[in-house]
Amino acid sequence: MSLTPTGAAYRNQSALQNKDRVLGEALDDLASQIDQVRQQGTYGPKGPPAAPHPLTNILVKAAGGFGTIILTHNSAPAGCRYIIEMSTTPNFQNPMRIDNGISRSTPPIYLKNQKLYFRAAPMFPASPLAEWIYFGGTATPTAVTF
């Protein structure tokens, strides 16, 4: 099924419309609605989409016991969501997850007296996560003390 400038297309569309006009219109309507759901969910024609390209940068700012995380995602595809994880260990054992929705920055988070590592990744609503990007780098993430 595909959406064209003249409406939805599906197998045997012309034959069905010629055989029964009302049935053809009903099928056109259903096909258009299904295609809209597929597009809004960022599904590909044959299932879930691939993950979006990775983030460009993650920045963590600490001030007065509060932390703010700012993500950079150059040419971010429409529909991306952002997941941020923080952990007390650089290998992210038992991370705490923040589903940041569509925002690329967090409001200030109270993290006083904690030393934490941060990573983030984008995803589409129906895709797997893209590759993690770590504050300070993948090989040696940098801890932030609040």
C-alpha positions in Angstrom: 0.0 0.0 0.0 1.2 3.5 -0.8 -0.1 7.0 -0.7 0.0 8.9 -3.9 -1.2 12.4 -4.9 -4.5 10.9 -6.0 -5.0 8.8 -2.8 -4.0 5.4 -1.5 -2.9 2.6 -3.8 -3.4 -1.1 -3.2 -3.5 -4.4 -5.1 -6.4 -4.8 -7.6 -7.6 -1.3 -6.8 -9.0 -0.5 -10.3 -10.8 -3.9 -10.5 -12.4 -3.5 -7.1 -13.5 0.0 -7.8 -15.0 -1.0 -11.2 -16.8 -4.0 -9.7 -18.3 -2.0 -6.7 -17.9 1.8 -6.4 -18.9 1.9 -2.7 -16.5 -0.9 -1.8 -13.7 0.8 -3.7 -14.3 4.1 -1.9 -14.4 2.3 1.5 -11.1 0.5 0.7 -9.5 3.7 -0.4 -10.5 5.4 2.8 -9.1 2.5 4.9 -5.9 2.4 2.9 -5.4 6.1 3.4 -6.0 5.8 7.2 -3.6 2.9 7.5 -0.9 4.8 5.5 -1.3 7.8 7.8 -0.8 5.6 10.9 2.3 4.1 9.3 3.7 7.5 8.6 3.0 8.9 12.0 4.5 5.9 13.7 7.5 6.2 11.4 7.0 2.6 10.2 8.5 1.7 6.9 6.4 0.0 4.2 7.6 -3.4 5.5 7.8 -2.8 9.3 9.7 -0.8 11.9 12.2 1.7 10.6 15.9 1.6 11.2 17.3 3.7 14.0 18.0 7.3 13.2 21.6 8.5 12.8 23.5 9.1 16.1 23.6 12.3 18.1 26.4 14.7 17.4 27.1 15.7 21.0 26.0 15.6 24.6 26.8 18.4 27.0 26.2 18.2 30.8 26.3 21.4 32.8 26.5 21.4 36.6 25.7 24.4 38.8 24.6 24.6 42.4 23.7 20.9 42.7 21.6 21.0 39.5 22.4 19.4 36.2 21.2 20.3 32.7 21.8 17.9 29.7 21.9 19.4 26.2 21.9 17.2 23.1 23.0 18.2 19.7 21.6 16.2 16.8 22.6 17.7 13.4 19.9 17.3 10.7 17.7 15.5 13.2 15.0 13.5 11.4 11.4 14.4 12.1 9.8 12.2 14.8 13.0 11.6 16.8 12.7 10.9 20.6 15.7 11.2 22.9 16.7 8.8 25.7 19.3 9.9 28.3 20.8 7.6 30.9 22.9 8.4 33.9 24.9 6.1 36.1 27.3 6.0 39.0 29.6 3.7 36.9 31.3 4.4 33.6 30.1 1.1 32.2 26.5 2.0 33.0 25.6 -0.8 35.4 22.0 -0.1 36.6 21.5 3.2 34.8 18.7 5.6 35.5 16.8 6.4 32.4 15.2 9.7 31.4 12.8 9.5 28.4 13.3 13.1 27.2 10.6 12.9 24.6 11.3 15.2 21.7 13.2 17.8 23.6 17.0 18.1 23.2 17.6 19.6 26.6 16.4 18.8 30.1 15.1 21.2 32.7 17.5 21.5 35.6 17.6 18.2 37.5 18.6 18.2 41.2 21.6 15.9 41.6 23.5 17.4 44.5 26.3 15.3 46.0 26.3 12.8 43.2 29.1 11.8 40.8 27.4 10.6 37.5 28.2 9.5 34.0 25.8 10.4 31.1 24.9 8.9 27.7 22.1 9.6 25.2 20.7 8.1 22.0 17.9 9.0 19.6 15.1 6.7 18.4 11.9 6.8 16.5 8.8 5.7 18.3 8.9 2.3 16.6 12.7 1.8 16.1 15.5 0.5 18.2 17.9 3.0 19.8 20.6 4.5 17.7 24.2 4.2 18.9 24.8 5.7 22.4 27.0 8.8 22.6 28.8 9.4 25.9 29.6 12.6 27.7 33.4 12.8 27.5 33.7 10.0 24.8 32.9 6.4 24.4 36.2 5.0 25.5 36.4 7.0 28.7 33.2 8.7 29.7 33.7 11.8 31.9 32.0 11.9 35.4 30.2 15.0 36.5 30.1 15.9 40.2 27.1 17.9 41.3 
